[in-house]
Amino acid sequence: MVQQLSVNAKKVWRLRATIIFLVASLLLGGVYVFSRIIALGIMVLNIIIYLFTVLIAVPYVYKITILEVRPDGIAITKGVLMKKRMNILAKKIQYVELLQSPLQRVYNVYTVAFHTAGATVFVSQVDQDLGNQFREYKKSS
């Protein structure tokens, strides 16, 4: 069964980008005291990066991240510049952990951590139903 990230994933990513943009803008105020030209140049670059992130990158990352729940394990496909496909076998999963940051609590989404003997794999912006499904998936395997 192929799953998509939560519909609120884009909102969380956009809110994070906005917070980073505002903090960077605040820091540019200090640069403005020393050099107005440099500060304005960095601000224009900051605005371009913010608009690119919010309007292009966030929807694209949402579209290409795919979770596939199979009887023998879970397949995760993600990545922008470098596609990464991870297959996590059910018998290798030691435990599944649901994590939530303060921004994720606002939109009721989770980060799921799959702990195996060799590594921990994180999947961000999963809705509560899918997170609980992953948790139950480990218990049933």
N, C-alpha and C positions, 0 to 999 in steps of 0.2 A: 504494500500500500504506500503510495507516494504522498508525502505531506509537504506543505509549504510552511514557512515561518508564520507567526501570528500576524494578523492584519495591522496590529499596533506596532510592529517592528519598525516601520518607516517613521512613525511618530516619535519613538524613542531615539532613533538615530538622528532625526532632524533636531530634536530638542538638545541632544548632546552637541551637535554641530553649532547650534545657536549659542549655547553656553560657552563653548570654546571661542567662538567669534567675539562674544562680548568681553571675555577675559582678555583676548588679544587686543581688542580695541581699547580697553582700559590701560593696558600696558603701553600702547602706542602714545598715550597722553604724556607719558614720561619722556619718550623719544622726541615728541613734538617740542618740548622745552629746549632741547639741544639743537635740533635741525628740523625745520618745518618741511622742507622738500623731501627729506628721507622718510619722515613720518607719513606724509601724504602718499608717497610712492608705495610704502609698505601697506598703507590702508587700502589703496586701490587693489593691490595684489590680494590682500586679505578678503576683500569683498568678492573678487573674482573666484577665489578658492571656495568661499562659503556658498556662493550661488551654484558653482559646479557641483559641490557636494550635495546640496539640498535638492537640486533639480535633476541632476543626471546620475550621480554615483549611487545615492541611496535607493532609488527605484531599480537600478540595474543590479545591485548586490542582492536586493530582495528577490528579484526574478530568478537569479542564477543559483541561489542556495536551495538545495533540494534534500529532503530527508526521506529515506526509503526504509520502511519497516518490513523486514522479511522474517520468515520463521527461524532462519539460522543466524540472524543478526541484524545489524542496522548499517545502512550505507549512507554516508553524508558526502554531498558534493558541494563545494564552495570555493571561492577564490575569484579574483578579478584578473590580475595579471598572470598568475600561475594557478591553473585549475588544480584542485586537490580533491581526490576522491578517497575517502577513508571507509574501510569496511571493518566494523567492529563485530566480532563473533560473539554470540550470546553466551557461549560457555567461557569466554575470556573476561567478561564483565564481572568485576568483583562487587561493585555497588554503584548505584546511580544517585546523584545528589542534585537537588533543585536549589538554585541560588537566586537571590533577587537584590538588585541595587535599589536605592531610593527612587530613581527615575522609573525603573521597571515596576515598582509597586504602584505608581500612579496609573499605569496602563495595564496592570495585571498580567505581565509577561515574566518569563523566567529564563535563566541560563541553566541548561542541563549539563552536568559534568558526568561523563562516563569514565569511571576509574577502572583501569585494567592493570595487570601486573607490570606492564612496561611503560604505560603512559596514561595521561588524563586528557580526554578530548572534550572540549567545550563547544556547545551549540547555543548561541545566544538568540534571544527574542522568540522563545517558544511559548505558545499559550498554555494555560494551566491544564487543559484537557490533555494535550499532547505530552506535557511534562509528566502528568500522572500516568498516562499510558506507557511512557518509557519506564517509569518506576515499577509499574505492575508487570511490564514485560520482563524485567529482570527477575521478579519474584516467581513468575510462571515458568521461566526457562531452567 
